């Protein structure tokens, strides 16, 4: 499928380890809303469909939800404690779409496959955020079509006010779009001058990967939501 057919592409328990059952039982879901939209893929069949209905993914970026389903600040850690797991809601892109995203957003380390990891940020100043910690990356292709939960073998120590974000070195089909704009906004690790355009969203877009560093999150997008959650246990 030609790149143009994807329109505004990218505007965007399988366990990593074993958490204790008591931790799992008392974990609080960060990012929970009353309503959760489905991720966008696959694109409707045929050539006569609105561009807003095309398959979109999150690609080569670190992102976090600012507002979802009308809730603001929903990805913030409520108190000192630990992140013990995370989850992501995955669409099932069709074969053409998977090949396209692999070619455009693929990373040699992941053989072009979809991948993601949980990341924890703190706000430094203005549009700059510090990467405080991140979990291990996982490949996602075998998990398409379902919400997948991951338990962290080494829970991440967090402080009140830190932000749960999602990082992908490649791409993740967890992107819901064409949502009410005022109630759904997210922020991305791109400079303000590079928020739109195919090359800016692919070749020039980079995830936040070096723990302890600050990075500009200059792009705020409306009408959309990366579908992910973190699981928190108070200290």
C-alpha positions, 0 to 999 in steps of 0.5 A: 500500500502506498504511503499516501494511503495511510493519510496522517500516519503516526500523528502519531499476562505475558510477564517480564517477571513475577510480581508478588500476588499481594502487589498485583492485588493492590496495584492501582491502574494509572491511566484508567478512564470510564471509556476506552476507545479501540485502536485504529488499525486495520484500515477499512477495506476498499479505496473509499474511506475517510482519511480519519479512519485510516490505520495510524500507529505510534512511531519512534517516539516517547509519548504520554497522555495529557488528557484522556476521556476528559481527564487531565493529569491521569498519567501522573503518579499519585504518591511515592511507590513503585510501578509494578507493571504496565499494559498496552491495547494493541490493534491488528494491522493487516499484512500490508500495513505491517510491512509498511510500518516495518519498512518505514519505522523498523529498527535493526535491534527489533527486526522491524517489529513493533516494540514498546517499554514503559518510561517514567518522566518528571517535568523539568521546565517549560516543555522539557522532561527528564527521563527518570527510569524505563522498563525493558523493551518487548516485541509486540507482533505476536500480541496484536489484537488484544490488551497485553499486560506485563509485570516488571521483574524489577519494579520501578521506584517512583515519586509523586508527580512523575509521569508514566509514558510509553517509548517505542524505538519502532512502532506500536499499533495502540493509537486511537484517533478521531476522538473529541479534541478537547478531551483527548491530548497527548505530548511527544518527544519532538521539537515544536517545529517538527510536529507534522510531516512525514519525514519529521514523524519518521526520520527525525523523530527520536524516542527519549532513551538516556535515563537522567537526561532532559528532552524537549516534548514540544508537540501536543496532539489533539483528538487522539490517545495512545492506549497504555496503562501503568500499575502502581503500588504505594510505598 
